[in-house]
């Protein structure tokens, strides 16, 4: 197709979302390089993201732009070979076992603690905050940590397991506020090193370990923002690990992004640049993996809170950029903006959700009144 034909096709697709090329609205796209049309129609979201990183186009309101595209399902017109390959890899190759389990740590979480400390705020917690009664990021993250502890009914003297413990903030909070001891496991060397220092002096052990390997008893087991890296082929094994480690009267909490649609195809751009080997679980996949292992005591969705969380992260990132620019280049800044904006839009459009599941091995006698 000619350049003019490709531009016309792009114009027609974008108009479905109320977006115009070189228009004046905040969500209109400004094209700086006409080669963008061929790149996007050949490579879909991968081409769109790489073109943005290369400075071929801009939008004043990037999250709003993506929200318009998702609300109008324009993305569904851009299924390309890259999308098919990502989907086939996710379906037929176990990308989250063995040495692959540690790839996400090296590729993303080891980017630099300076980046995440600047972006995430007072609490180094890389997951959705709980904004029910909060009006700023730090309060929302503290409320989320407390919500997890209250849902699990933590008591002094209990021993807890944090699968995917990140930088150790949740374990530190639980130990200091609820008097528990615990073990945290992560596949990121930088996270493990930071968490050990953060939790120094507390009855907490931080391990660089694959969750499949753990086999010891705990009063409570939880995971916050890690299940997205487990992969559909391993969901059953994950819950079997939790069941194996959880005492008969204990509770488990799963905090994760989820989709109410059919099992999602990994986005090729996200797969390449942000979260390799990661998948968003569908409701059907989670329920099938739980069968015969747990009673679902509670399933709480506060996905709309993720938009506010990510918006706050972007504001922090922008404020810290003069310092971060000493270690990261302009292409990285654009890549990170694209990642945060697209992620905010996914939740703003309600394409994805944020779930907290509370699970018991045999059902709590008389039922469980779960905290909110």
C-alpha positions as CSV (number, residue, x, y, z in Angstrom):
1,X,0.0,0.0,0.0
2,X,1.1,3.6,-0.6
3,X,2.0,6.0,2.1
4,X,-1.2,7.9,1.4
5,X,-3.3,4.8,1.6
6,X,-1.8,3.7,4.9
7,X,-2.3,7.2,6.3
8,X,-6.0,7.1,5.2
9,X,-6.4,3.7,6.8
10,X,-4.9,5.0,10.0
11,X,-7.2,8.0,9.9
12,X,-10.3,5.9,9.6
13,X,-9.3,3.6,12.5
14,X,-8.4,6.4,14.8
15,X,-11.7,8.1,14.1
16,X,-13.4,5.1,15.6
17,X,-11.8,6.2,18.8
18,X,-12.4,9.9,18.3
19,X,-8.7,10.5,17.7
20,X,-7.4,12.7,14.9
21,X,-4.0,12.9,13.3
22,X,-2.4,16.3,13.9
23,X,-5.6,17.6,15.6
24,X,-5.8,20.0,18.5
25,X,-7.4,17.9,21.2
26,X,-5.1,16.5,24.0
27,X,-5.7,12.9,22.9
28,X,-5.0,13.7,19.2
29,X,-1.8,12.2,17.7
30,X,1.0,14.4,16.4
31,X,2.9,12.5,13.7
32,X,6.6,13.5,13.2
33,X,7.6,10.7,10.8
34,X,5.3,9.4,8.1
35,X,6.9,6.0,8.2
36,X,4.9,5.3,11.4
37,X,1.9,4.0,9.4
38,X,3.8,1.2,7.6
39,X,5.5,0.3,10.9
40,X,2.3,0.0,12.9
41,X,0.3,-1.9,10.3
42,X,3.2,-4.3,9.9
43,X,4.0,-4.8,13.6
44,X,0.9,-3.7,15.6
45,X,1.4,-2.6,19.2
46,X,5.2,-3.4,18.9
47,X,5.5,-1.0,16.0
48,X,3.4,1.6,17.8
49,X,5.5,1.4,20.9
50,X,8.9,1.4,19.2
51,X,7.8,4.3,17.0
52,X,7.0,6.3,20.1
53,X,10.3,5.4,21.7
54,X,12.0,6.7,18.6
55,X,10.1,10.0,18.7
56,X,8.0,9.4,15.6
57,X,4.8,10.6,17.2
58,X,3.5,12.3,20.4
59,X,0.3,12.9,22.3
60,X,-0.2,15.4,25.0
61,X,-2.5,13.1,27.0
62,X,-1.0,9.7,26.4
63,X,-3.1,7.8,29.0
64,X,-6.2,9.4,27.5
65,X,-5.2,8.5,24.0
66,X,-4.8,4.8,25.0
67,X,-8.0,4.8,26.9
68,X,-9.8,6.0,23.7
69,X,-8.2,3.2,21.7
70,X,-9.1,0.5,24.2
71,X,-12.7,1.8,24.8
72,X,-13.4,1.6,21.1
73,X,-11.5,-1.7,20.6
74,X,-9.3,-0.2,17.9
75,X,-6.4,-2.4,19.1
76,X,-8.4,-5.4,17.8
77,X,-7.8,-4.3,14.2
78,X,-4.1,-4.6,14.6
79,X,-3.6,-8.3,15.1
80,X,-0.2,-9.0,13.5
81,X,2.3,-11.8,13.2
82,X,4.1,-10.4,16.3
83,X,0.9,-10.9,18.3
84,X,0.4,-14.4,17.1
85,X,4.0,-15.4,17.9
86,X,3.7,-13.9,21.5
87,X,0.4,-15.8,21.9
88,X,1.8,-19.1,20.7
89,X,4.9,-18.8,22.9
90,X,2.7,-18.2,25.9
91,X,0.5,-21.1,25.1
92,X,3.0,-23.8,24.2
93,X,6.3,-22.9,25.8
94,X,6.7,-22.9,29.6
95,X,8.4,-19.5,29.9
96,X,8.2,-19.3,33.7
97,X,10.0,-22.5,34.9
98,X,13.6,-23.3,35.6
99,X,16.1,-20.7,34.5
100,X,13.3,-18.7,32.8
101,X,11.8,-17.9,36.2
102,X,14.7,-15.6,36.9
103,X,14.6,-13.7,33.6
104,X,12.0,-11.2,34.8
105,X,14.2,-10.3,37.7
106,X,17.2,-9.5,35.5
107,X,15.2,-7.7,32.8
108,X,12.8,-5.6,34.9
109,X,13.3,-5.6,38.7
110,X,17.1,-5.3,38.4
111,X,16.8,-2.1,36.3
112,X,17.9,-0.1,39.3
113,X,16.6,0.5,42.8
114,X,17.1,4.2,42.2
115,X,14.4,4.1,39.5
116,X,11.9,2.3,41.7
117,X,12.6,4.3,44.8
118,X,12.0,7.5,42.9
119,X,8.8,6.3,41.3
120,X,7.1,4.3,44.0
121,X,7.2,6.7,46.9
122,X,7.6,6.2,50.6
123,X,6.6,2.6,50.4
124,X,8.7,0.6,47.9
125,X,5.6,-1.4,46.8
126,X,5.3,-2.1,43.1
127,X,1.5,-2.9,43.0
128,X,-1.9,-1.3,43.2
129,X,-2.6,0.9,46.2
130,X,-5.9,0.8,48.1
131,X,-7.6,4.2,47.7
132,X,-10.9,3.6,49.5
133,X,-10.0,6.2,52.2
134,X,-6.7,7.5,50.8
135,X,-6.0,10.7,48.9
136,X,-2.3,10.2,48.1
137,X,0.0,7.4,47.0
138,X,1.8,6.8,50.3
139,X,-1.4,6.5,52.3
140,X,-2.9,4.2,49.6
141,X,0.0,1.8,49.7
142,X,0.0,1.7,53.5
143,X,-3.7,1.0,53.4
144,X,-3.1,-1.8,51.0
145,X,-0.4,-3.4,53.2
146,X,-2.7,-3.2,56.2
147,X,-5.6,-4.6,54.2
148,X,-3.6,-7.7,53.4
149,X,-2.6,-8.2,57.0
150,X,-6.2,-7.7,58.2
151,X,-7.6,-10.1,55.6
152,X,-5.2,-12.7,56.7
153,X,-6.0,-12.1,60.4
154,X,-2.4,-12.0,61.3
155,X,-1.5,-12.5,65.0
156,X,1.7,-12.1,67.0
157,X,3.9,-15.2,66.8
158,X,2.7,-16.4,63.4
159,X,5.1,-17.3,60.6
160,X,4.2,-16.0,57.1
161,X,5.5,-16.6,53.6
162,X,5.6,-13.8,51.0
163,X,5.9,-15.3,47.5
164,X,7.6,-12.6,45.4
165,X,8.5,-10.3,48.3
166,X,9.8,-7.5,46.2
167,X,11.9,-5.1,48.2
168,X,10.5,-6.5,51.5
169,X,8.1,-3.7,52.5
170,X,5.1,-6.0,53.1
171,X,7.1,-8.4,55.3
172,X,8.6,-5.5,57.3
173,X,5.1,-4.0,57.8
174,X,3.6,-7.3,58.9
175,X,6.5,-7.9,61.3
176,X,6.5,-4.4,62.9
177,X,2.7,-3.9,63.0
178,X,1.4,-7.4,63.6
179,X,4.3,-9.2,65.3
180,X,4.9,-12.0,62.9
181,X,8.1,-13.6,61.5
182,X,8.4,-14.6,57.9
183,X,10.2,-15.7,54.8
184,X,10.3,-13.7,51.6
185,X,11.3,-15.2,48.2
186,X,12.2,-13.3,45.1
187,X,13.9,-13.9,41.7
188,X,15.6,-10.5,41.7
189,X,19.1,-10.2,43.1
190,X,18.7,-6.4,43.7
191,X,15.4,-6.8,45.4
192,X,16.8,-9.5,47.7
193,X,19.8,-7.4,48.6
194,X,17.6,-4.4,49.4
195,X,15.0,-6.4,51.3
196,X,17.7,-7.9,53.6
197,X,18.9,-4.5,54.5
198,X,15.4,-3.1,54.9
199,X,14.4,-6.0,57.2
200,X,17.6,-6.1,59.2
201,X,16.9,-6.8,62.9
202,X,13.5,-8.3,62.2
203,X,12.7,-12.0,62.3
204,X,12.6,-12.1,58.5
205,X,14.6,-14.2,56.0
206,X,14.9,-13.1,52.4
207,X,15.8,-15.8,49.8
208,X,16.6,-15.7,46.1
209,X,14.5,-18.7,45.3
210,X,11.9,-20.1,42.8
211,X,8.6,-20.6,44.6
212,X,8.4,-24.2,43.3
213,X,11.3,-25.2,45.6
214,X,9.7,-24.1,48.9
215,X,8.2,-26.8,51.2
216,X,7.8,-25.8,54.8
217,X,4.8,-24.9,57.0
218,X,3.4,-21.3,57.4
219,X,0.4,-19.8,59.2
220,X,-0.3,-17.6,56.3
221,X,0.9,-17.4,52.7
222,X,0.4,-14.3,50.4
223,X,1.6,-12.9,47.1
224,X,1.3,-9.3,46.0
225,X,1.8,-8.5,42.3
226,X,3.8,-11.7,41.5
227,X,1.2,-14.0,40.0
228,X,1.4,-12.1,36.7
229,X,4.8,-13.8,36.2
230,X,3.6,-17.3,37.0
231,X,2.2,-18.2,33.6
232,X,-0.9,-20.2,32.7
233,X,1.0,-23.5,32.5
234,X,2.1,-23.1,36.1
235,X,-1.1,-21.8,37.9
236,X,-1.9,-25.2,39.3
237,X,1.7,-25.7,40.5
238,X,1.6,-22.3,42.2
239,X,-1.6,-23.1,44.1
240,X,-0.2,-26.6,44.9
241,X,2.9,-25.0,46.4
242,X,0.7,-22.6,48.5
243,X,-1.4,-25.5,49.7
244,X,1.6,-27.6,50.6
245,X,3.1,-24.8,52.7
246,X,-0.1,-23.5,54.3
247,X,-1.2,-25.0,57.7
248,X,-4.7,-26.6,57.7
249,X,-6.2,-23.6,59.6
250,X,-4.2,-20.9,57.7
251,X,-5.3,-18.4,55.1
252,X,-3.7,-17.4,51.8
253,X,-4.1,-14.1,50.0
254,X,-3.5,-13.5,46.3
255,X,-3.2,-9.9,45.0
256,X,-2.9,-9.8,41.2
257,X,-4.0,-8.2,38.0
258,X,-6.6,-10.2,36.2
259,X,-8.8,-10.3,33.2
260,X,-12.5,-11.1,33.1
261,X,-12.2,-12.0,29.4
262,X,-10.8,-15.2,27.8
263,X,-7.1,-15.9,28.5
264,X,-5.2,-12.9,27.2
265,X,-2.6,-12.8,24.6
266,X,0.7,-11.2,25.8
267,X,1.2,-7.8,24.3
268,X,4.4,-8.0,22.1
269,X,5.7,-4.6,23.1
270,X,5.2,-5.2,26.8
271,X,6.7,-8.7,26.4
272,X,9.8,-7.3,24.7
273,X,10.5,-4.2,26.7
274,X,8.9,-4.4,30.1
275,X,7.7,-7.8,31.4
276,X,9.2,-10.8,29.5
277,X,7.5,-14.1,30.0
278,X,4.5,-12.5,31.8
279,X,0.8,-13.2,31.5
280,X,-2.4,-11.7,32.9
281,X,-4.6,-14.5,34.3
282,X,-8.2,-14.9,33.3
283,X,-10.9,-15.7,35.8
284,X,-11.5,-19.1,34.2
285,X,-7.8,-20.0,34.6
286,X,-7.7,-19.1,38.2
287,X,-10.8,-21.0,39.2
288,X,-9.7,-24.1,37.3
289,X,-6.3,-24.0,39.1
290,X,-7.9,-23.7,42.5
291,X,-10.3,-26.6,42.1
292,X,-9.9,-29.2,44.9
293,X,-7.2,-27.2,46.6
294,X,-8.9,-24.2,48.2
295,X,-12.2,-22.6,49.3
296,X,-12.5,-19.1,47.9
297,X,-13.5,-17.1,51.0
298,X,-13.5,-13.7,49.2
299,X,-12.8,-12.3,45.8
300,X,-12.3,-8.5,45.9
301,X,-11.9,-6.3,42.8
302,X,-10.6,-2.8,43.1
303,X,-9.0,-2.5,39.7
304,X,-10.1,1.2,39.2
305,X,-7.6,2.1,42.0
306,X,-4.7,1.0,39.7
307,X,-5.3,4.0,37.4
308,X,-4.8,6.4,40.3
309,X,-1.7,4.4,41.5
310,X,0.0,4.5,38.1
311,X,-0.8,8.2,37.6
312,X,0.9,8.9,40.9
313,X,3.9,6.8,39.8
314,X,4.2,8.8,36.6
315,X,4.2,12.1,38.5
316,X,6.9,10.8,40.8
317,X,8.9,9.6,37.8
318,X,8.7,12.9,36.1
319,X,9.7,14.8,39.2
320,X,12.7,12.6,39.7
321,X,13.8,12.6,36.0
322,X,16.5,15.3,36.3
323,X,18.3,13.0,38.7
324,X,17.4,9.7,36.9
325,X,18.6,11.2,33.6
326,X,22.2,10.7,34.8
327,X,21.6,6.9,34.5
328,X,18.9,6.5,31.9
329,X,18.6,8.0,28.4
330,X,15.8,9.8,26.6
331,X,14.7,6.7,24.8
332,X,14.2,5.0,28.2
333,X,12.2,8.0,29.4
334,X,9.8,7.6,26.5
335,X,9.6,3.9,26.9
336,X,8.7,4.3,30.6
337,X,6.1,6.9,29.8
338,X,4.6,4.6,27.1
339,X,4.5,1.7,29.6
340,X,2.9,3.7,32.4
341,X,0.4,5.4,30.1
342,X,-0.8,2.2,28.5
343,X,-1.0,0.5,31.8
344,X,-3.2,3.3,33.3
345,X,-5.5,3.1,30.3
346,X,-5.9,-0.6,30.6
347,X,-7.4,-0.1,34.1
348,X,-9.2,3.1,33.3
349,X,-11.0,1.3,30.4
350,X,-11.7,-1.6,32.8
351,X,-10.0,-4.1,30.4
352,X,-8.0,-5.5,33.3
353,X,-8.9,-5.8,37.0
354,X,-7.1,-5.9,40.3
355,X,-8.1,-8.9,42.4
356,X,-7.5,-9.9,46.0
357,X,-8.5,-13.5,46.7
358,X,-8.6,-14.9,50.2
359,X,-8.3,-18.7,50.3
360,X,-8.6,-21.3,53.0
361,X,-7.7,-25.0,52.6
362,X,-11.0,-26.4,53.9
363,X,-13.3,-23.5,54.5
364,X,-13.4,-21.4,57.6
365,X,-16.0,-22.9,60.0
366,X,-19.0,-20.5,60.1
367,X,-17.6,-18.5,57.2
368,X,-15.1,-15.6,57.1
369,X,-16.0,-11.9,57.4
370,X,-13.3,-10.4,55.3
371,X,-11.9,-6.9,56.0
372,X,-12.4,-4.0,53.6
